[in-house]
Every structure is written in C-alpha cells, then in structure tokens.
Amino acid sequence: MPVELTIYIREGCHLCDDMELALQECKSELDFETRRVAIDNNKELEDAYGTRVPVLVYGDEEVCHYFLDMQALKRVLS
C-alpha cells in the first residue's frame, strides 16, 4: 500500500509546480501517493506555512520545503 504524502501549495507558485513535477518523476521508483492542498484563503494553513511553500509532509512530519529533498523523502518512505 502506498504511503500518502501531503504537499501544501499556493496557486501560481513556480516552486510548487517544480516540486510537484519532481514528485511525479520519482513516483515510479518510490511507492507513494500525494494529496495536494492549496493554502490560499485558509488562515490556519497560511499561518502555518506562509511563504515556505511548497511544503511536503508525511503525517505530522515535515519532509522538506521549497525544493524536493530526495534523501529526506527516501528516509520517510523506508
């Protein structure tokens, strides 16, 4: 069963687009699914993540932000 990761994004964010693309490229190698959550217009999420998007999260653990950290991703998936 694939692990579910959450990616917090802002619409129109080029870093968010880049991380989503990088995740898609390594999806065949690693067993995970992603749930995309836009933080725009959600005060609680905007307070939590602000301008640090994209933020990749596994459960309650932040895996990485801004850019995909493959080592951190592989660590949480192992």
KAGIZI-V202299 format. One line per field, one symbol per residue. ss: DSSP state (H for helix, E for strand, C for the rest). phi: phi as a letter, one per 20 degrees, with the letter a starting at -180 (. if undefined). psi: psi as a letter, one per 40 degrees, with the letter a starting at -180 (. if undefined). A space follows every 50 residues. Layout:
BEGIN
ss=???
phi=???
psi=???
END
This chain:
BEGIN
ss=CCEEEEEEECCCCHHHHHHHHHHHHHCCCCCEEEEEEECCCCHHHHHHHC CCCCEEEECCEEEEECCCCHHHHHHHHC
phi=.ffedddecdfmefffgffffffffdffedebcddeceegmcgfffffdl eeffcdccmdefeabmcfdfffffffee
psi=hiihihhhiihehddddddddddddedddigiiihhhhehfgdddddddb eeiihhihbehhdiidihgddddddde.
END
